[in-house]
Amino acid sequence: MPEADVRLDRVTKRFGSFTAVDELSLEVPEGEFFSLLGPSGCGKTTTLRMIGGFEEVTSGTISLGDEDVTDLPPFKRATNTVFQNYALFPHLTVFENIAFGLRRRKTPIGEIRRQVASMLKLVELPGYEERRPNQVSGGQQQRVALARALINNPRVLLLDEPLGALDLKLRKQMQVELKRIQSEIGITFIFVTHDQEEAMTMSDRIAVMRAGRIEQLGAPEELYERPRSEFVAGFLGVSNLLDGDVAERDGELVQIRLANGVIIRAPAAATNGATKVRVGIRPEKLRVVHQGAEAASDTAETNGLDGTVFDASYVGVSTQYLVKTADGHTLTVYAQNLTSGASEALSEGQRVRLTWNPQHTFVIDDEGRVESAAPLEEESTT
Amino acid sequence: MLGWLRHHKGVVPYLFLLPGGLWLIVFFVLPLLTTASVALQEGSLASGYRLTFNFGIFPEAIGRWDTQLLRSLQYGLIVTVLAMLIGYPMAYTIAFRGGRYKNILLLLVILPFFTSFIIRTISWKFILADQGFILGTLKEIGILDQGFRLLATPIAVISGITYNFLPFVVLPLYVALERIDPRLIEAATDLYASRFQAFLRVTLPLSISGVFAASLLSFIPAVGDYLNAELLGSRNETMIGNVIQRLFLVNRDYPEAAALSLILMAGILVSIFFYSRLLRGQELTI
């Protein structure tokens, strides 16, 4: 990992008796697109505001590079922020909004003009200099806010739900745009969102937050494929969870006996030595086969569960089935609609077998809470 | 009627304006015309008045009462500046730091209005009295000279007017400041503005409409005020309001009183005109 650009060391923020951020430690390397993801009230925005200097920390330290900025006001930090709802200055033109930071730093006007022009080009808004913020659309305001922050060449750009106010189509477009701009200028982005898809699309790494702590931190794929807690599994999409006990090890795999007696296999590394576990499978990893046809697809390397289809809904790219197992669990299955027409479709009441690759099984330690992911484990023990 | 309105929707706004419009015609436009007409009449109570279009009354009145006219404008200006210096920090604190006490604090601001203007000003007379409990005590312990007085000085009159019109300054400023998104100030500090620069570049320009309203609401009544000068001042603090009141009610020189009223109005309008020009240079848009 390259040298950390942003480092939070056991940062805590309390508002009265409420702990918004709880002993949070975090390291973001230079040039990374890093997201703080979580439901509202999980402390993600407070964390971002502490990095920007808008909230004082109750305890802990924040550094940018080698500099401890914990007690510095926002105007002395090498961070700039894109605020939720943009916070553009309504009394200033687009030009003056973008030039605000340079003007405060007494940049010569010729230089300001040059830089504003190149920023407007970067965010694809040339010709909008003399408009007022209320004379441009939401998506354009978003770009102005981005240009206003980026023109100052921050070490780290902080983004507080910047796409939240845009409609879906524009949001998708801006996601791509943001990613392009980030790779073009190469600075660290810290992005706060409650939208898991948005975080997964754009981020190099994501910290999933819950109740002021990081629940799990990792690359989007890692979080999705190998969530370490039920919360992360549920927040990053639909998952099917079943209780079981670790039975015996079988090479790279481990056998897990489910409550109904069925034995399935999961990657041994995933269990972390726990014995009482919950196993999870993402709905798109499940394959539905008619019972009786299992001989063809069921092999020793496959996990399988029997059940009955009780709901099928067609959603375009896929069909969602709800399958009830004999002991009453409901599993969700997404079956891709590879061919058109209903020939493939399963009807309600049909008895089916669900099969999946053991490698696609994730395991959640069920004995108490999973230790919240501590990315600075080495540091925090010193 | 309702059916007719349904097809003539454009009329509805005018209907809504009708009561207020009538009120203003009866109680503002007509008295104003009457005042203008009285100013241009000549005569006496005994012999009766006739409209002679005596425009010479205006330069005459100005010549006779120029000291009081200028003093009124000058006091009005000082009061407005003072009230702004006291009221702006007050309104700012209530708007940005008031939290859940906002409404209570605002209530406290207007609480003095629950008693009459005269009673409040008379209490000031007691507070500022030469041997009252403040000056008396300070003289007793030797901090102030026995001869020191506040009553019957410009300080007393100006403080009295400032006190009386302070809520008119605080309320519009509060309304303007309360509307400002605190995130704009955060954004300014994020963009290398110190807190003072953020105030100068963001908060102040965004509250300028409130500053304008507050100045009018203190300047206009302050210039025309006579009660404070009457109760707290001496002959040397006489304002144009006192002159008009005396001409109307004591001397019964109606034309001159009416002319002075119009001159005062014109003076205020001209001052406001220049003031609004001055503020327009600032970014007046919200």
Interface residues (C-beta under 8 A of the other chain):
Chain A: G52 G53 F54 P73 P74 F75 T79 N80 T81 F83 Q84 N85 A87 L88 F89 P90 H91 L92 F100 G101 R104 R105 R132 R148 A149 N152
Chain B: D181 R183 L184 E186 A187 A188 T189 D190 L191 Y192 A193 S194 R195 Q197 R201 V202 P205 L206 E283 T285 I286
